Structure formats: structure tokens, C-alpha cells
Amino acid sequence: MTKPSIYERLFSDIPDMLAVIDRDHRLIMCNWRGGYDYVSEEKRIGGRFCFDVFYPGQGRPCQPCHVKEVFRTGKPLVSEKHNARIGHLEVRCFPIYNEHGELTLVAEQLCNINQRKTAVENLRAREAQYRTLVESQVDLVCRWQPDTTLTFVNSAYCRFFGKNRQDLVGTRFIDHVSEEFLGKIQAHVASQAEDPRLASFEVEAYNHAGERVWQSWCDCPIFDENGRLLEFQSVARDITEEKRALERLRESQARYRHFFENDLTGDFIATIEGRLIDCNPAFLRIFGFGGRQQALEQNLLDLIFQDNAAPVFFETLRQQGKIEYIEIEACKCDGTPLQLIANLTGECDEEGNLKTVEGFLFDNTDLKSLQKQFLHAQKMEAMGRLAGGVAHDFNNLLTVISGYSQYLLQKYPDEAMKGCLEQIVKAGEQASSLTSQLLAFSRRQVMQTKEMDLNGVTADMEKMLRRILGADVELAVLRDPRLGLVKADRGQIEQVIVNLAVNARDAMPDGGKLTIETINIELDEIYSSWHTGLDPGHYVMMSVTDSGCGMDPETMSKIFEPFYTTKETGKGTGLGLSTVYGIVQQSGGHIYVYSEPRLGTTFKIYLPRIDSPMHESSSVENVSLPVKGSETILLVEDNESVRDLAHMVLSSNGYRILEACDPQEALQVYENYNGSVHLLLTDVVMPGGSGPALATELRKRQDDLKVLYVSGYPQDTQAIEDPETRRDGFLAKPFTPVSLGLKVREILE
């Protein structure tokens, strides 16, 4: 094929419309392709104006005219135009020169670019969407090179750093990162170059206000066709608030854990099956666990919810959500009983089924023990008051019985009646001894206290104790050579030792050993808190320990009660240990017992220690004083029988007697009497007033009035311990006619 034929074939087959136009806008030739086949055949004749062919009716060249522009400049031209029939076209015009180099023709190529135009518009739309999406993000979006130079930033990035886009693009973002992260970022870039992946990391940066903030970055590496790392596209989210919230959460958890671990109550979380989820050290201590692992292996239901009570607790928790301040009988891991106060809360699932139990336990075992001790002390106090009241009334009866019987023996020494009267007197003395024991228990016995050394008391009593105990009981006495002094009634302390020794001997029927020990001791607040009524301080302790049969807890709880005895009927009054208890209490001390069956018994007596030289009381020989007298005595006694006895005894001894049954009547009798009253003989406590108050009132009228107090309720001696009345005398009931006469004479002398 010749070149002309090739050119003709190319001209005719090219898909775009190709036309040749001269300077006069005449269409020299055209292939009528590219959608221009709509031009009719009659218009395709050469020599017609191009604007008449393509734009019929226009009558003039187009404005602008691309052909005209090429003829003007002599240069090729590429532009776009729109044809109503075809649509968007790309116009390419090329100059054609003749053999003389003159520009005579212009070739115009029209390419249909509708698809490309649509693609470009779509691309622009998608780009606009992308830009809108990026610019509207609250997250920071940027592109940056491996040296951290920024190539693109969105509006959020600009707002965060307080700069415009021009100020940021071209700068290195590493300049806004704290120094501790520089190495991490460099290592991150290097690792992405070797192992590209979508990665995220956190950095600490500074915002426009200079505040330190946290950001979470997600990076996507971008490579060229040769696999060279070009840049990163990154999205960052401000996680400062999340970081702060997480830190607050951690602090809260740390505070909770600190509180949980250091709480004095036993805290735990467990499933309803009894599996322990967590517990604090106080829980381990309460239940005696050696460690947390040991506790986690223990079923909680075996310790706390005993006696099949767990379902009841769980149902209550399911319905109410919590149980407050309930008392639970539990046990330690070794089986030791526990008394607990518990607060329980339950957590249920979505269906309302109980899942877990949280508990806060307080060990109430010691407090329960103290409550029992306190209740026992209250019981003993009430029984003491009862015993004292009985003794008071009984003393009045004994005063009358013994007084009249002794009076009859002195007045009528008839041999026929003497034996009967002596038996009455003897029975009265025995009854008086019983009354003394009741008063000792009730701590209302008259005491003659003085400073004494318990070592000396035990030494003086050793021979007597060996006779009491018998040959089959070994006696060991251990004495502290530096023992302090105590203030007590020696006779009563001796009675305490004897009663304890007799009690120990009865507990060792087959023989054994009795140990008496004295020692100085200092009790701290912890020890005293475990023993009701025992204050911290310095004490002298005397312990009496036997190797006998011992006692069970039930027996120990009753041994100090009056008339309680474990001996056979007729072999014990039940007043021995109650007397010991009363004497120790009245002496300002405390007594505690420790015993177990078959392991013996120990009584520990604590008496307040006096670290001072012992003052020996000078002994005064008893001198027989004259019984007779002639003075006037105001006798005030509410018990008529006792008053009649005293009146008879004193009248028979020559005294003038003025009688009254209570303080009010006594004042009237005194006011109506014209003479002098030498002695006020009065009961201490009476209906309508007291003896000391009456004495005080009468001494306002007669300063030299002498007073003798009489009472069968020797607690009333406290009334005459006042400095104003300490010079007055006291006579305990039951008294005899002789003791009354001697005491009256002693006061009047």
C-alpha cells in the first residue's frame, strides 16, 4: 500500500472527527467521524463554510474560533468546546504549511470526551466528599514524611495546635512531641520501613495552650512503585480525657484496694456455692487462715452459714438486696467458735437470680464474752444486794433473839432454863456467822482495813493450811521477795485463803498439789479490756492453784453465786466461794478463775498495790469498862423489837432513855426535852431520813452531842466515813446486851 493510500485510510478510519479548513473557514475535507455523521450528504460537499456545516444558521465563525487562532499564532492549540448534539469535545488544531512554508490550512481534530468529563466530575465529587470528610473530622488527620515533615493537615489538626495550614505544612511534627517519645517515633518509622503494617501508638504532645495532652495515632505507610517508603497517612484522636478518666479509675481502684486491704472488718466476695472470690487480711485473721490461698480453697458455707441457714440468707438477699447488722454464729478454719456481726449485700443477674455475696464481718467474740462477764457481774451484784438485804433484816431478828436470850441468862441464872437459853444463844451465834458470810458476799461486811504484806499472811497460815489440806495434799507457797503492800482486812484475807484451800482440798479427794503464789504485776489496757471491771495499773496478785478435778464452763459461771454448791447435800453451804468473791470485791480487788475438767483450777486475786512502808497499828489492851451510867440517851430505831431491846438493856444499866422511831420524831422528842442529851444512839438508814443527817441537825443545837451508829447493814459504815462524823462510833448488828453496854460506855467516856 502506497503512502497516500495509507494516509487516506488513516484519515478515514480514525475514530475522531478530522477536518481540514482554510483561511476563509472553508471546509476542504472531513472524515465525518466522532458523531458527526449526522451531517447530511448535501452539506458534506467541499468548499462550504465550516460554521454553516456544523452550526447551520449561525452565519458566522464561532467565537472564539480555534482555527482562526491557529492561523493567527501559527501554533497548535488544544481546547474544549461543547456541541449540542455530541456533547463535550476536546479540540486539537494543527497548522499545515505548503512547500513554500506558508500556513495555508489548519487540521482540526474533535475528540468526544463525554466519558472522561463524567469521570473527572465524579473524581472531583469524590475528592470533595473526601475533603469534607477529612476537614469535618474531630480527629487529627495528616500526612507526613519519614523525617516527620508534614505534607497535609486537616482543620482539626490546625485547631489543636492553634495554627493555620500554611504554618504547619512543611514543619516537623516531632517538634511538638515530648522528648521521651522521640526515640519511640524514630524506631516506629524504621520498623514500618522494614515491616509495613497498619499500626497505632500513643504519644504525649503539647497543644496550642502549652498543655500536655495525650493522643492515639493510627498510621498507614505509603510506598512508591519501587517499594520505597514515601510518607505516612495518620489519624490521631485526643485521648487526654480517657487517660485522665483511666488514671482516676486506677486511683479509685487503688483507694478501694487500699481500703479493702486495710479495713478492720473482714471483707469478702463469694459465690452462692461458697467459693471465695476475694478477701482481705482482716478476713484471714478472723478465721485464722495462714494465707489467701488457704482461704480460697475453703468453702465459705462451712464457716459462716452453718446449720443449713444459707438458703434463708440467700433468699433474703435476693429479695432485699442486703442484710444489716445481723449476728452469726460461725467458726474459724480450725473449728474454734466465732461470734460475728455481719453486713451482707447480694448481686443478682439479669433474671433476678442471686450470683454473689459481699460481706463485711466484725469479730464480736470478745465483745460477747465481755457481755457475758458484764451480765454475770450484774447478776452477782443483784444477788449481793439481795443477800445484803436479807442479812440486814436477819440481823435485826438476831439482835432481838440473841439480845433477849443473853439478857435472860444474866437476869435469871436458873439451872433449869440455862441449857435452853445457851442453845438459843449458840444458834444465834451460828446464824450470825451465816449472816457474816452473806454480808461478805454482798461486800457489806464491816472491814478493819490496814496495810499488810500477803507474804507475811501466807507464812503465818502455812501450818494451819497443812492441817486443813491433810497429808495427801502437797502445799507449795511461792513468794515474791519484792512484793508490794495491799490495804485490806487481815481476818477477811485469811478467810479467803482458808475458803480457797478447803475448796481445793475437796476437789482433790485422792490427793494432789496446792500452789499459792504471790507476785507483783502490772496490767495493761489490753488485759484489762478482756476482764470487766479490772482497771489498768499495779497490783499484787495471789494465785491459788490445785491439781484437782477442775470445772466445766457451766459450773464456773455459777461458783460465786451464794448457796450454789457441787457437793453432796449436807456437805456444803454454798457460801464459801461467794464469801471469797465478796471479800475481794469489797477490798477493791478482782478475782478470776481458770479451770478445765481434769486439769485443775486456778483462782487469781488482784489487789491494788501500795508501794509504801507498812504502818503497824498500835494495839490497845481491852479494858473492862464500867457498864452502868446515868446519862440521857436519845434512842432512834425504826425496828420496834430492836428498839425495845436496846431500851431495856440501857435502862437496866441506869441510863435515861428518850425513844423515837424515825428522824422526824427524834427532832420533836429532842425539842420537847428540857434537859441535856448526852448520846444519840441511832440506826444509820431509816424511813424518812438517815442517822448521820439527824446527827448533823442535832449538833447544830448541841455541838458536844456524842453519836453511836447501829446498823445490821454494814454498808452504812460509808455514811460515818465522812470527816465530820468519823469521830463517832459504830456498832454492828446483831449486838449483845454486853457489847451494847460497853460500846455506849466507851463513847460517853
Secondary structure, DSSP 8 states (H G I E B T S, - for coil): --HHHHHHHHHHH-SSEEEEEETT-BEEEE---TTGGGS-GGGGSTTSBHHHHHSTT--S--SS-HHHHHHHH-S-EEEEEEETTTEEEEEEEEEEE-TTS-EEEEEEEEEE-HHHHHHHHHHHHHHHHHHHHHHT-SSEEEEE-TT-BEEEE-HHHHHHHT--HHHHTTSBGGGGB-GGGHHHHHHHHHHHHHS---EEEEEEEE-TTS-EEEEEEEEEEEE-TT--EEEEEEEEEE-HHHHHHHHHHHHHHHHHHHHHHH-SSEEEEEETTSBEEEE-HHHHHHHT-SSHHHHHTSBGGGTSS-TT-HHHHHHHHHHHSEEEEEEEEEE-TTS-EEEEEEEEEEEE-TTS-EEEEEEEEEE-HHHHHHHHHHHHHHHHHHHHHHHHHHHHHHHHHHHHHHHHHHHHHHH---HHHHHHHHHHHHHHHHHHHHHHHHHHHTT-S----EEE-HHHHHHHHHHHHHHHH-TTEEEEEEE-TT--BEEE-HHHHHHHHHHHHHHHHHH-TT-EEEEEEEEEEEE-HHHHHTSTT--SEEEEEEEEEE-S----HHHHTTTTSTT---S-TTS--S-HHHHHHHHHHHTT-EEEEEE-TTS-EEEEEEEE-B-S-------------------EEEEE-S-HHHHHHHHHHHHHTT-EEEEESSHHHHHHHHHH--S---EEEEESEETTEEHHHHHHHHHTT-TT-EEEEEESSGGGGGGGGSTTTTTSEEEESS--HHHHHHHHHHHH-
